[in-house]
Amino acid sequence: LAVGIGEAANFAAYAFAPATLVTPLGALSVLVSAVLSSTFLNEQLNVHGKIGCVLSILGSTVMVIHAPQEEEVSSLESMAEKLKDPGFIVFAVCVLVSSLLLIFVAGPRYGRSNVLVYVLVCSAIGSLSVSCVKGLGIALKELFAGKPVLKEPLGWVLLVCLVICISVQINYLNKALDIFNTSVVTPIYYVLFTTSVMTCSAILFKEWQHMVLDNIIGTISGFLTIVSGIFLLHAFRDVPFSPDLLPLFLQQGRADLRTAWRGADRHQSCQHQPLLPSEDKSSQSAEEEEGESV
């Protein structure tokens, strides 16, 4: 029930907000899961994980501030015009062709040795599934407004495409998780999936067309910050962290070590101090011997 409610809320978010904003904010689910599991399930959240959580929050905040504005799409007719755009058609064809090559050519050869093969399939197909979700959200808004949406063939086509895309995503994501470690698959999948969705949304809804340079830099910086946080949260999840791993000058006993070093230096200098008078004595004895011999 909780997962169903969460996906329904995510579905509604795509209907009312740009996909470039909604998809990266999905990283907050990883953050909430990490915090709740540390609180209620007694799972250890090391320093890397805490830094990753902070970075995810900061990146999400920056992305919300600099969120792009998409072109208004208020009906299925407008959505159909968007889908007929030559740029989106070329993008969709490239995604389908590359996915087929990855599945039938690269998958049997490199699927078990390279994590990118199956993750790229999930990410590329995921960009199309988000577009379908966006169209279905518009259809639902029209349905609630009392329009005869059920008679429109585009809504049913989007629903069928969505089911196919999600099935492919789940299948190949499970394959990647069966072969490789979750801490490796999750950050890579998040980065590739979000990048694919942002690219597809920029082509389909022209979200980046009217953005100023400040908002573009802010959106990209926020996204890269979220990526860094997710990477730290997952890649170093099982790495133990102790004060012994800190540099020597950051450890707790640095003062004692410095005191010991200074004492050792003083002791060593005291040992070397008698060398000067001994050298003088030896020189004096040598002079006396020379005088006697003369």
C-alpha atoms as an extended CHARMM CRD file, in Angstrom:
* protein
*
       294  EXT
         1         1  LEU       CA              0.0000000000        0.0000000000        0.0000000000  PROA      1               0.0000000000
         2         2  ALA       CA              2.7910000000        2.4210000000        0.8760000000  PROA      2               0.0000000000
         3         3  VAL       CA              4.5900000000        1.7510000000       -2.4060000000  PROA      3               0.0000000000
         4         4  GLY       CA              1.3400000000        2.1580000000       -4.3230000000  PROA      4               0.0000000000
         5         5  ILE       CA              0.5760000000        5.4930000000       -2.6620000000  PROA      5               0.0000000000
         6         6  GLY       CA              4.1040000000        6.7020000000       -3.3350000000  PROA      6               0.0000000000
         7         7  GLU       CA              3.9490000000        5.7840000000       -7.0160000000  PROA      7               0.0000000000
         8         8  ALA       CA              0.5360000000        7.4460000000       -7.3410000000  PROA      8               0.0000000000
         9         9  ALA       CA              1.9700000000       10.6380000000       -5.8520000000  PROA      9               0.0000000000
        10        10  ASN       CA              4.9440000000       10.4080000000       -8.2080000000  PROA      10              0.0000000000
        11        11  PHE       CA              2.5160000000        9.9100000000      -11.1060000000  PROA      11              0.0000000000
        12        12  ALA       CA              0.6150000000       13.0360000000      -10.0810000000  PROA      12              0.0000000000
        13        13  ALA       CA              3.8250000000       15.0260000000       -9.7940000000  PROA      13              0.0000000000
        14        14  TYR       CA              4.6430000000       14.3660000000      -13.4450000000  PROA      14              0.0000000000
        15        15  ALA       CA              1.2340000000       15.7340000000      -14.4010000000  PROA      15              0.0000000000
        16        16  PHE       CA              1.7700000000       19.0600000000      -12.6350000000  PROA      16              0.0000000000
        17        17  ALA       CA              5.5440000000       19.6840000000      -12.7160000000  PROA      17              0.0000000000
        18        18  PRO       CA              8.3880000000       19.4360000000      -15.2540000000  PROA      18              0.0000000000
        19        19  ALA       CA             10.0050000000       16.0230000000      -15.5530000000  PROA      19              0.0000000000
        20        20  THR       CA             13.4190000000       17.6850000000      -15.2300000000  PROA      20              0.0000000000
        21        21  LEU       CA             12.4170000000       18.6620000000      -11.6910000000  PROA      21              0.0000000000
        22        22  VAL       CA             10.4450000000       15.5720000000      -10.6180000000  PROA      22              0.0000000000
        23        23  THR       CA             12.9350000000       12.8960000000      -11.6460000000  PROA      23              0.0000000000
        24        24  PRO       CA             16.0280000000       14.1970000000       -9.8030000000  PROA      24              0.0000000000
        25        25  LEU       CA             13.9330000000       14.7940000000       -6.6820000000  PROA      25              0.0000000000
        26        26  GLY       CA             13.3210000000       11.0480000000       -6.6290000000  PROA      26              0.0000000000
        27        27  ALA       CA             16.7140000000       10.9100000000       -4.9270000000  PROA      27              0.0000000000
        28        28  LEU       CA             14.9660000000       12.0680000000       -1.7630000000  PROA      28              0.0000000000
        29        29  SER       CA             13.3710000000        8.6250000000       -1.5000000000  PROA      29              0.0000000000
        30        30  VAL       CA             16.8680000000        7.1520000000       -1.1660000000  PROA      30              0.0000000000
        31        31  LEU       CA             17.6330000000        9.7400000000        1.5070000000  PROA      31              0.0000000000
        32        32  VAL       CA             14.4510000000        9.0200000000        3.4770000000  PROA      32              0.0000000000
        33        33  SER       CA             15.0660000000        5.2620000000        3.2500000000  PROA      33              0.0000000000
        34        34  ALA       CA             18.5930000000        5.6580000000        4.5950000000  PROA      34              0.0000000000
        35        35  VAL       CA             17.4960000000        7.8340000000        7.5260000000  PROA      35              0.0000000000
        36        36  LEU       CA             14.5090000000        5.6620000000        8.4770000000  PROA      36              0.0000000000
        37        37  SER       CA             16.4870000000        2.4290000000        8.2330000000  PROA      37              0.0000000000
        38        38  SER       CA             19.1660000000        3.9270000000       10.4550000000  PROA      38              0.0000000000
        39        39  THR       CA             16.5330000000        5.0620000000       12.9800000000  PROA      39              0.0000000000
        40        40  PHE       CA             14.1390000000        2.1000000000       13.1240000000  PROA      40              0.0000000000
        41        41  LEU       CA             16.1290000000       -0.8590000000       11.7590000000  PROA      41              0.0000000000
        42        42  ASN       CA             19.4060000000       -0.0460000000       13.5300000000  PROA      42              0.0000000000
        43        43  GLU       CA             21.3410000000        0.0080000000       10.2800000000  PROA      43              0.0000000000
        44        44  GLN       CA             24.6310000000        1.8500000000       10.4700000000  PROA      44              0.0000000000
        45        45  LEU       CA             24.8800000000        5.1330000000        8.5840000000  PROA      45              0.0000000000
        46        46  ASN       CA             28.5650000000        5.9850000000        8.3720000000  PROA      46              0.0000000000
        47        47  VAL       CA             30.1460000000        9.3720000000        7.7980000000  PROA      47              0.0000000000
        48        48  HSD       CA             30.0640000000        8.9610000000        4.0270000000  PROA      48              0.0000000000
        49        49  GLY       CA             26.3270000000        8.2550000000        4.1770000000  PROA      49              0.0000000000
        50        50  LYS       CA             25.6320000000       11.3120000000        6.3130000000  PROA      50              0.0000000000
        51        51  ILE       CA             27.6090000000       13.5200000000        3.9530000000  PROA      51              0.0000000000
        52        52  GLY       CA             25.6890000000       11.9660000000        1.0470000000  PROA      52              0.0000000000
        53        53  CYS       CA             22.3710000000       12.8030000000        2.7220000000  PROA      53              0.0000000000
        54        54  VAL       CA             23.4010000000       16.4260000000        3.2180000000  PROA      54              0.0000000000
        55        55  LEU       CA             24.5530000000       16.7090000000       -0.4000000000  PROA      55              0.0000000000
        56        56  SER       CA             21.2770000000       15.2340000000       -1.6580000000  PROA      56              0.0000000000
        57        57  ILE       CA             19.2660000000       17.7980000000        0.2950000000  PROA      57              0.0000000000
        58        58  LEU       CA             21.4340000000       20.6830000000       -0.9320000000  PROA      58              0.0000000000
        59        59  GLY       CA             21.2760000000       19.5220000000       -4.5490000000  PROA      59              0.0000000000
        60        60  SER       CA             17.5100000000       19.0760000000       -4.4180000000  PROA      60              0.0000000000
        61        61  THR       CA             17.0860000000       22.5650000000       -2.9730000000  PROA      61              0.0000000000
        62        62  VAL       CA             19.2050000000       24.0920000000       -5.7290000000  PROA      62              0.0000000000
        63        63  MET       CA             17.2480000000       22.2430000000       -8.4120000000  PROA      63              0.0000000000
        64        64  VAL       CA             13.9150000000       23.4260000000       -7.0010000000  PROA      64              0.0000000000
        65        65  ILE       CA             15.1370000000       27.0230000000       -6.9860000000  PROA      65              0.0000000000
        66        66  HSD       CA             16.3440000000       26.8630000000      -10.6000000000  PROA      66              0.0000000000
        67        67  ALA       CA             13.6200000000       24.5490000000      -11.9480000000  PROA      67              0.0000000000
        68        68  PRO       CA             12.8670000000       24.9860000000      -15.6770000000  PROA      68              0.0000000000
        69        69  GLN       CA              9.4780000000       25.9000000000      -17.0320000000  PROA      69              0.0000000000
        70        70  GLU       CA              8.0300000000       23.5570000000      -19.6340000000  PROA      70              0.0000000000
        71        71  GLU       CA              5.6970000000       24.5470000000      -22.4350000000  PROA      71              0.0000000000
        72        72  GLU       CA              2.0760000000       24.3590000000      -21.3980000000  PROA      72              0.0000000000
        73        73  VAL       CA              0.4730000000       21.0510000000      -22.4160000000  PROA      73              0.0000000000
        74        74  SER       CA             -3.1330000000       21.0310000000      -21.2830000000  PROA      74              0.0000000000
        75        75  SER       CA             -4.8020000000       18.5050000000      -23.6000000000  PROA      75              0.0000000000
        76        76  LEU       CA             -4.1560000000       15.2680000000      -25.4180000000  PROA      76              0.0000000000
        77        77  GLU       CA             -4.2760000000       17.1640000000      -28.7080000000  PROA      77              0.0000000000
        78        78  SER       CA             -1.3170000000       19.2720000000      -27.5720000000  PROA      78              0.0000000000
        79        79  MET       CA              0.4430000000       16.1300000000      -26.4000000000  PROA      79              0.0000000000
        80        80  ALA       CA             -0.1080000000       14.5260000000      -29.8060000000  PROA      80              0.0000000000
        81        81  GLU       CA              1.4860000000       17.5580000000      -31.4810000000  PROA      81              0.0000000000
        82        82  LYS       CA              4.4650000000       17.2350000000      -29.1610000000  PROA      82              0.0000000000
        83        83  LEU       CA              4.8590000000       13.5510000000      -29.9810000000  PROA      83              0.0000000000
        84        84  LYS       CA              4.8760000000       14.3520000000      -33.7070000000  PROA      84              0.0000000000
        85        85  ASP       CA              7.8350000000       16.6770000000      -33.3370000000  PROA      85              0.0000000000
        86        86  PRO       CA             10.7320000000       15.4870000000      -35.5720000000  PROA      86              0.0000000000
        87        87  GLY       CA             13.2540000000       15.9360000000      -32.7800000000  PROA      87              0.0000000000
        88        88  PHE       CA             11.3430000000       13.6200000000      -30.4510000000  PROA      88              0.0000000000
        89        89  ILE       CA             10.7660000000       11.0660000000      -33.2180000000  PROA      89              0.0000000000
        90        90  VAL       CA             14.5100000000       10.9240000000      -33.9140000000  PROA      90              0.0000000000
        91        91  PHE       CA             15.2220000000       10.5990000000      -30.1860000000  PROA      91              0.0000000000
        92        92  ALA       CA             12.6580000000        7.7880000000      -29.7500000000  PROA      92              0.0000000000
        93        93  VAL       CA             14.0140000000        5.8780000000      -32.7560000000  PROA      93              0.0000000000
        94        94  CYS       CA             17.5800000000        6.1840000000      -31.4390000000  PROA      94              0.0000000000
        95        95  VAL       CA             16.4670000000        4.9450000000      -28.0200000000  PROA      95              0.0000000000
        96        96  LEU       CA             14.6390000000        1.9390000000      -29.4580000000  PROA      96              0.0000000000
        97        97  VAL       CA             17.4520000000        0.9640000000      -31.8340000000  PROA      97              0.0000000000
        98        98  SER       CA             20.1500000000        1.2980000000      -29.1950000000  PROA      98              0.0000000000
        99        99  SER       CA             18.0470000000       -0.6700000000      -26.6930000000  PROA      99              0.0000000000
       100       100  LEU       CA             17.5380000000       -3.5010000000      -29.1810000000  PROA      100             0.0000000000
       101       101  LEU       CA             21.2710000000       -3.6040000000      -29.9130000000  PROA      101             0.0000000000
       102       102  LEU       CA             22.0590000000       -3.7020000000      -26.2120000000  PROA      102             0.0000000000
       103       103  ILE       CA             19.5130000000       -6.4630000000      -25.5700000000  PROA      103             0.0000000000
       104       104  PHE       CA             20.2580000000       -8.7950000000      -28.4830000000  PROA      104             0.0000000000
       105       105  VAL       CA             23.8990000000       -8.0100000000      -29.3580000000  PROA      105             0.0000000000
       106       106  ALA       CA             25.7270000000       -6.6330000000      -26.3390000000  PROA      106             0.0000000000
       107       107  GLY       CA             23.6660000000       -8.4060000000      -23.6750000000  PROA      107             0.0000000000
       108       108  PRO       CA             24.6480000000      -12.0340000000      -24.4680000000  PROA      108             0.0000000000
       109       109  ARG       CA             28.3300000000      -11.0670000000      -24.8200000000  PROA      109             0.0000000000
       110       110  TYR       CA             28.9760000000       -8.4330000000      -22.1770000000  PROA      110             0.0000000000
       111       111  GLY       CA             25.8800000000       -8.4770000000      -19.9450000000  PROA      111             0.0000000000
       112       112  ARG       CA             27.5580000000      -10.4720000000      -17.1830000000  PROA      112             0.0000000000
       113       113  SER       CA             30.8450000000       -8.5890000000      -17.2250000000  PROA      113             0.0000000000
       114       114  ASN       CA             29.8150000000       -4.9590000000      -17.7880000000  PROA      114             0.0000000000
       115       115  VAL       CA             27.2570000000       -3.3010000000      -15.5250000000  PROA      115             0.0000000000
       116       116  LEU       CA             26.4340000000       -0.6120000000      -18.0980000000  PROA      116             0.0000000000
       117       117  VAL       CA             24.7290000000       -2.9550000000      -20.5730000000  PROA      117             0.0000000000
       118       118  TYR       CA             21.5030000000       -3.7190000000      -18.6990000000  PROA      118             0.0000000000
       119       119  VAL       CA             21.5030000000       -0.4080000000      -16.8280000000  PROA      119             0.0000000000
       120       120  LEU       CA             21.6220000000        1.5020000000      -20.1140000000  PROA      120             0.0000000000
       121       121  VAL       CA             18.5920000000       -0.4700000000      -21.3430000000  PROA      121             0.0000000000
       122       122  CYS       CA             16.6350000000        0.4500000000      -18.1990000000  PROA      122             0.0000000000
       123       123  SER       CA             17.6510000000        4.1010000000      -18.4020000000  PROA      123             0.0000000000
       124       124  ALA       CA             16.9020000000        4.5660000000      -22.1080000000  PROA      124             0.0000000000
       125       125  ILE       CA             13.5070000000        2.8630000000      -21.9370000000  PROA      125             0.0000000000
       126       126  GLY       CA             12.7740000000        4.7440000000      -18.7120000000  PROA      126             0.0000000000
       127       127  SER       CA             12.9350000000        8.0660000000      -20.5240000000  PROA      127             0.0000000000
       128       128  LEU       CA             10.1040000000        6.9250000000      -22.8000000000  PROA      128             0.0000000000
       129       129  SER       CA              8.0790000000        5.6210000000      -19.8620000000  PROA      129             0.0000000000
       130       130  VAL       CA              8.2570000000        9.0360000000      -18.1800000000  PROA      130             0.0000000000
       131       131  SER       CA              6.8950000000       10.6280000000      -21.3630000000  PROA      131             0.0000000000
       132       132  CYS       CA              4.0180000000        8.1420000000      -21.3280000000  PROA      132             0.0000000000
       133       133  VAL       CA              3.3390000000        8.9370000000      -17.6680000000  PROA      133             0.0000000000
       134       134  LYS       CA              3.2790000000       12.6250000000      -18.5170000000  PROA      134             0.0000000000
       135       135  GLY       CA              0.6930000000       12.0470000000      -21.2650000000  PROA      135             0.0000000000
       136       136  LEU       CA             -1.4590000000        9.8300000000      -19.0500000000  PROA      136             0.0000000000
       137       137  GLY       CA             -1.3990000000       12.4730000000      -16.3200000000  PROA      137             0.0000000000
       138       138  ILE       CA             -2.7870000000       14.9880000000      -18.7910000000  PROA      138             0.0000000000
       139       139  ALA       CA             -5.4530000000       12.4730000000      -19.8260000000  PROA      139             0.0000000000
       140       140  LEU       CA             -6.4840000000       11.9650000000      -16.2040000000  PROA      140             0.0000000000
       141       141  LYS       CA             -6.7920000000       15.6970000000      -15.6590000000  PROA      141             0.0000000000
       142       142  GLU       CA             -9.0880000000       15.9230000000      -18.6740000000  PROA      142             0.0000000000
       143       143  LEU       CA            -11.0640000000       12.9210000000      -17.4470000000  PROA      143             0.0000000000
       144       144  PHE       CA            -11.6800000000       14.5460000000      -14.0810000000  PROA      144             0.0000000000
       145       145  ALA       CA            -12.7080000000       17.7160000000      -15.9140000000  PROA      145             0.0000000000
       146       146  GLY       CA            -15.5070000000       15.7740000000      -17.6370000000  PROA      146             0.0000000000
       147       147  LYS       CA            -14.0230000000       15.4770000000      -21.1270000000  PROA      147             0.0000000000
       148       148  PRO       CA            -14.5480000000       12.2680000000      -23.1820000000  PROA      148             0.0000000000
       149       149  VAL       CA            -10.9410000000       11.1120000000      -22.8530000000  PROA      149             0.0000000000
       150       150  LEU       CA            -11.7940000000        7.3950000000      -22.9870000000  PROA      150             0.0000000000
       151       151  LYS       CA            -12.7110000000        7.7580000000      -26.6440000000  PROA      151             0.0000000000
       152       152  GLU       CA             -9.3100000000        9.1750000000      -27.5220000000  PROA      152             0.0000000000
       153       153  PRO       CA             -6.9680000000        6.4820000000      -28.9240000000  PROA      153             0.0000000000
       154       154  LEU       CA             -3.8260000000        8.3340000000      -27.7800000000  PROA      154             0.0000000000
       155       155  GLY       CA             -4.5810000000        7.6900000000      -24.1140000000  PROA      155             0.0000000000
       156       156  TRP       CA             -4.8210000000        3.9380000000      -24.6640000000  PROA      156             0.0000000000
       157       157  VAL       CA             -1.6800000000        3.9190000000      -26.8140000000  PROA      157             0.0000000000
       158       158  LEU       CA              0.2250000000        5.7020000000      -24.0500000000  PROA      158             0.0000000000
       159       159  LEU       CA             -1.0860000000        3.2110000000      -21.4870000000  PROA      159             0.0000000000
       160       160  VAL       CA              0.0560000000        0.2070000000      -23.5590000000  PROA      160             0.0000000000
       161       161  CYS       CA              3.4590000000        1.7990000000      -24.1800000000  PROA      161             0.0000000000
       162       162  LEU       CA              3.8120000000        2.5250000000      -20.4790000000  PROA      162             0.0000000000
       163       163  VAL       CA              3.1120000000       -1.0920000000      -19.5210000000  PROA      163             0.0000000000
       164       164  ILE       CA              5.6640000000       -2.3450000000      -22.0640000000  PROA      164             0.0000000000
       165       165  CYS       CA              8.3250000000        0.1380000000      -20.9910000000  PROA      165             0.0000000000
       166       166  ILE       CA              7.8940000000       -0.5950000000      -17.2880000000  PROA      166             0.0000000000
       167       167  SER       CA              8.0250000000       -4.3490000000      -17.9460000000  PROA      167             0.0000000000
       168       168  VAL       CA             11.3110000000       -3.9850000000      -19.8240000000  PROA      168             0.0000000000
       169       169  GLN       CA             12.7260000000       -1.7490000000      -17.0940000000  PROA      169             0.0000000000
       170       170  ILE       CA             11.8450000000       -4.1410000000      -14.2890000000  PROA      170             0.0000000000
       171       171  ASN       CA             13.1660000000       -7.1550000000      -16.1940000000  PROA      171             0.0000000000
       172       172  TYR       CA             16.6010000000       -5.7640000000      -17.0080000000  PROA      172             0.0000000000
       173       173  LEU       CA             16.9950000000       -3.9230000000      -13.7280000000  PROA      173             0.0000000000
       174       174  ASN       CA             16.4480000000       -7.2220000000      -11.9170000000  PROA      174             0.0000000000
       175       175  LYS       CA             19.0270000000       -8.8510000000      -14.1920000000  PROA      175             0.0000000000
       176       176  ALA       CA             21.5580000000       -6.1720000000      -13.3310000000  PROA      176             0.0000000000
       177       177  LEU       CA             20.8320000000       -6.5600000000       -9.6150000000  PROA      177             0.0000000000
       178       178  ASP       CA             21.1760000000      -10.3450000000       -9.8420000000  PROA      178             0.0000000000
       179       179  ILE       CA             24.6120000000      -10.0890000000      -11.4160000000  PROA      179             0.0000000000
       180       180  PHE       CA             26.1420000000       -7.0240000000       -9.7750000000  PROA      180             0.0000000000
       181       181  ASN       CA             26.1580000000       -5.4980000000       -6.3060000000  PROA      181             0.0000000000
       182       182  THR       CA             23.3160000000       -3.1420000000       -5.4070000000  PROA      182             0.0000000000
       183       183  SER       CA             25.7650000000       -0.4710000000       -4.2320000000  PROA      183             0.0000000000
       184       184  VAL       CA             27.1720000000       -0.3970000000       -7.7730000000  PROA      184             0.0000000000
       185       185  VAL       CA             23.9290000000       -0.6360000000       -9.7510000000  PROA      185             0.0000000000
       186       186  THR       CA             21.8800000000        1.9520000000       -7.8340000000  PROA      186             0.0000000000
       187       187  PRO       CA             24.1110000000        5.0500000000       -8.2950000000  PROA      187             0.0000000000
       188       188  ILE       CA             24.8340000000        4.2420000000      -11.9520000000  PROA      188             0.0000000000
       189       189  TYR       CA             21.1610000000        3.6040000000      -12.7000000000  PROA      189             0.0000000000
       190       190  TYR       CA             20.1050000000        6.8160000000      -10.9950000000  PROA      190             0.0000000000
       191       191  VAL       CA             22.6010000000        8.9240000000      -12.9470000000  PROA      191             0.0000000000
       192       192  LEU       CA             21.8460000000        7.3640000000      -16.3470000000  PROA      192             0.0000000000
       193       193  PHE       CA             18.0810000000        7.2690000000      -15.8250000000  PROA      193             0.0000000000
       194       194  THR       CA             17.8850000000       10.8900000000      -14.6820000000  PROA      194             0.0000000000
       195       195  THR       CA             20.1160000000       12.0430000000      -17.5430000000  PROA      195             0.0000000000
       196       196  SER       CA             17.9530000000       10.1970000000      -20.0760000000  PROA      196             0.0000000000
       197       197  VAL       CA             14.7380000000       11.6330000000      -18.6460000000  PROA      197             0.0000000000
       198       198  MET       CA             16.1100000000       15.1730000000      -18.5940000000  PROA      198             0.0000000000
       199       199  THR       CA             17.2480000000       14.8160000000      -22.2120000000  PROA      199             0.0000000000
       200       200  CYS       CA             13.9090000000       13.4040000000      -23.3560000000  PROA      200             0.0000000000
       201       201  SER       CA             11.9490000000       16.0540000000      -21.4730000000  PROA      201             0.0000000000
       202       202  ALA       CA             14.1130000000       18.8350000000      -22.9090000000  PROA      202             0.0000000000
       203       203  ILE       CA             13.4350000000       17.5580000000      -26.4410000000  PROA      203             0.0000000000
       204       204  LEU       CA              9.7260000000       16.8290000000      -26.0040000000  PROA      204             0.0000000000
       205       205  PHE       CA              8.5810000000       19.7340000000      -23.8140000000  PROA      205             0.0000000000
       206       206  LYS       CA             11.2890000000       22.2990000000      -24.6890000000  PROA      206             0.0000000000
       207       207  GLU       CA             12.0370000000       22.8560000000      -21.0020000000  PROA      207             0.0000000000
       208       208  TRP       CA             15.5010000000       24.3280000000      -21.5860000000  PROA      208             0.0000000000
       209       209  GLN       CA             14.5380000000       26.5940000000      -24.4670000000  PROA      209             0.0000000000
       210       210  HSD       CA             13.7230000000       29.7330000000      -22.4630000000  PROA      210             0.0000000000
       211       211  MET       CA             16.0580000000       29.1990000000      -19.5080000000  PROA      211             0.0000000000
       212       212  VAL       CA             18.6500000000       31.8420000000      -18.6750000000  PROA      212             0.0000000000
       213       213  LEU       CA             22.2630000000       30.9150000000      -18.0530000000  PROA      213             0.0000000000
       214       214  ASP       CA             21.9590000000       31.1730000000      -14.2570000000  PROA      214             0.0000000000
       215       215  ASN       CA             19.1090000000       28.6670000000      -14.1270000000  PROA      215             0.0000000000
       216       216  ILE       CA             20.9160000000       26.2750000000      -16.4700000000  PROA      216             0.0000000000
       217       217  ILE       CA             24.0470000000       26.3550000000      -14.3180000000  PROA      217             0.0000000000
       218       218  GLY       CA             21.9590000000       26.0020000000      -11.1460000000  PROA      218             0.0000000000
       219       219  THR       CA             20.0170000000       23.0120000000      -12.4910000000  PROA      219             0.0000000000
       220       220  ILE       CA             23.1500000000       21.2020000000      -13.6560000000  PROA      220             0.0000000000
       221       221  SER       CA             25.0120000000       21.9990000000      -10.4280000000  PROA      221             0.0000000000
       222       222  GLY       CA             22.1080000000       20.7610000000       -8.3090000000  PROA      222             0.0000000000
       223       223  PHE       CA             21.9000000000       17.5570000000      -10.3180000000  PROA      223             0.0000000000
       224       224  LEU       CA             25.6450000000       16.9050000000       -9.9990000000  PROA      224             0.0000000000
       225       225  THR       CA             25.4190000000       17.5510000000       -6.2470000000  PROA      225             0.0000000000
       226       226  ILE       CA             22.6210000000       14.9990000000       -5.9240000000  PROA      226             0.0000000000
       227       227  VAL       CA             24.6790000000       12.5140000000       -7.9440000000  PROA      227             0.0000000000
       228       228  SER       CA             27.6320000000       13.0150000000       -5.5980000000  PROA      228             0.0000000000
       229       229  GLY       CA             25.4100000000       12.4800000000       -2.5670000000  PROA      229             0.0000000000
       230       230  ILE       CA             23.8490000000        9.3020000000       -3.9560000000  PROA      230             0.0000000000
       231       231  PHE       CA             27.3040000000        7.9980000000       -4.8450000000  PROA      231             0.0000000000
       232       232  LEU       CA             28.6220000000        8.5710000000       -1.3390000000  PROA      232             0.0000000000
       233       233  LEU       CA             25.4930000000        7.0850000000        0.2100000000  PROA      233             0.0000000000
       234       234  HSD       CA             25.6890000000        3.8340000000       -1.7630000000  PROA      234             0.0000000000
       235       235  ALA       CA             29.2510000000        3.2780000000       -2.8940000000  PROA      235             0.0000000000
       236       236  PHE       CA             30.7050000000        3.5010000000        0.6320000000  PROA      236             0.0000000000
       237       237  ARG       CA             27.7430000000        2.0290000000        2.4730000000  PROA      237             0.0000000000
       238       238  ASP       CA             29.6140000000       -1.0700000000        3.6480000000  PROA      238             0.0000000000
       239       239  VAL       CA             32.9510000000        0.6470000000        4.2650000000  PROA      239             0.0000000000
       240       240  PRO       CA             33.7540000000        0.8660000000        7.9970000000  PROA      240             0.0000000000
       241       241  PHE       CA             34.8780000000        4.2650000000        9.1390000000  PROA      241             0.0000000000
       242       242  SER       CA             36.9950000000        4.7290000000       12.2500000000  PROA      242             0.0000000000
       243       243  PRO       CA             39.2190000000        7.5330000000       13.5950000000  PROA      243             0.0000000000
       244       244  ASP       CA             42.2840000000        5.4630000000       12.6520000000  PROA      244             0.0000000000
       245       245  LEU       CA             41.5090000000        6.1880000000        8.9990000000  PROA      245             0.0000000000
       246       246  LEU       CA             41.8380000000        9.9300000000        9.5440000000  PROA      246             0.0000000000
       247       247  PRO       CA             45.0820000000       11.7210000000        8.7220000000  PROA      247             0.0000000000
       248       248  LEU       CA             47.5260000000       11.8770000000       11.5790000000  PROA      248             0.0000000000
       249       249  PHE       CA             47.0340000000       15.5970000000       12.2370000000  PROA      249             0.0000000000
       250       250  LEU       CA             43.2540000000       15.0480000000       12.6660000000  PROA      250             0.0000000000
       251       251  GLN       CA             43.4360000000       12.2360000000       15.1720000000  PROA      251             0.0000000000
       252       252  GLN       CA             42.6720000000       12.7570000000       18.8310000000  PROA      252             0.0000000000
       253       253  GLY       CA             46.1410000000       12.0690000000       20.1050000000  PROA      253             0.0000000000
       254       254  ARG       CA             47.9250000000       14.5230000000       17.8620000000  PROA      254             0.0000000000
       255       255  ALA       CA             48.9560000000       16.6940000000       20.8170000000  PROA      255             0.0000000000
       256       256  ASP       CA             50.5630000000       13.7460000000       22.5900000000  PROA      256             0.0000000000
       257       257  LEU       CA             52.3670000000       12.7480000000       19.4420000000  PROA      257             0.0000000000
       258       258  ARG       CA             53.6990000000       16.2550000000       18.9300000000  PROA      258             0.0000000000
       259       259  THR       CA             54.8400000000       16.3810000000       22.5640000000  PROA      259             0.0000000000
       260       260  ALA       CA             56.5900000000       13.0600000000       22.1660000000  PROA      260             0.0000000000
       261       261  TRP       CA             58.2820000000       14.2120000000       18.9870000000  PROA      261             0.0000000000
       262       262  ARG       CA             59.4610000000       17.4300000000       20.6140000000  PROA      262             0.0000000000
       263       263  GLY       CA             60.7840000000       15.4910000000       23.6160000000  PROA      263             0.0000000000
       264       264  ALA       CA             62.6030000000       13.1130000000       21.3230000000  PROA      264             0.0000000000
       265       265  ASP       CA             64.1240000000       16.0420000000       19.4590000000  PROA      265             0.0000000000
       266       266  ARG       CA             65.2970000000       17.6490000000       22.6870000000  PROA      266             0.0000000000
       267       267  HSD       CA             66.7370000000       14.3510000000       23.9280000000  PROA      267             0.0000000000
       268       268  GLN       CA             68.5210000000       13.8550000000       20.6570000000  PROA      268             0.0000000000
       269       269  SER       CA             69.9540000000       17.3810000000       20.7330000000  PROA      269             0.0000000000
       270       270  CYS       CA             71.2000000000       16.7900000000       24.2800000000  PROA      270             0.0000000000
       271       271  GLN       CA             73.0010000000       13.7130000000       23.0920000000  PROA      271             0.0000000000
       272       272  HSD       CA             74.7010000000       15.6620000000       20.3570000000  PROA      272             0.0000000000
       273       273  GLN       CA             75.7230000000       18.6080000000       22.5330000000  PROA      273             0.0000000000
       274       274  PRO       CA             78.7460000000       16.8830000000       24.1920000000  PROA      274             0.0000000000
       275       275  LEU       CA             80.2770000000       16.3050000000       20.7620000000  PROA      275             0.0000000000
       276       276  LEU       CA             81.5580000000       19.8590000000       20.5680000000  PROA      276             0.0000000000
       277       277  PRO       CA             83.6290000000       19.8610000000       23.8210000000  PROA      277             0.0000000000
       278       278  SER       CA             84.9360000000       16.3660000000       23.0420000000  PROA      278             0.0000000000
       279       279  GLU       CA             86.1350000000       17.6020000000       19.6950000000  PROA      279             0.0000000000
       280       280  ASP       CA             87.8310000000       20.5240000000       21.4540000000  PROA      280             0.0000000000
       281       281  LYS       CA             89.5220000000       18.1610000000       23.9410000000  PROA      281             0.0000000000
       282       282  SER       CA             90.7850000000       15.9250000000       21.1820000000  PROA      282             0.0000000000
       283       283  SER       CA             92.1680000000       18.9080000000       19.2970000000  PROA      283             0.0000000000
       284       284  GLN       CA             93.8860000000       20.1920000000       22.4330000000  PROA      284             0.0000000000
       285       285  SER       CA             95.4920000000       16.7800000000       23.1460000000  PROA      285             0.0000000000
       286       286  ALA       CA             96.6740000000       16.6060000000       19.5630000000  PROA      286             0.0000000000
       287       287  GLU       CA             98.3200000000       20.0220000000       19.8710000000  PROA      287             0.0000000000
       288       288  GLU       CA            100.0240000000       19.0310000000       23.1300000000  PROA      288             0.0000000000
       289       289  GLU       CA            101.3970000000       15.8570000000       21.5370000000  PROA      289             0.0000000000
       290       290  GLU       CA            102.7490000000       17.8480000000       18.6160000000  PROA      290             0.0000000000
       291       291  GLY       CA            104.4060000000       20.2760000000       21.0290000000  PROA      291             0.0000000000
       292       292  GLU       CA            106.0770000000       17.4620000000       22.9730000000  PROA      292             0.0000000000
       293       293  SER       CA            107.3420000000       15.9000000000       19.7980000000  PROA      293             0.0000000000
       294       294  VAL       CA            108.8200000000       19.1980000000       18.6930000000  PROA      294             0.0000000000
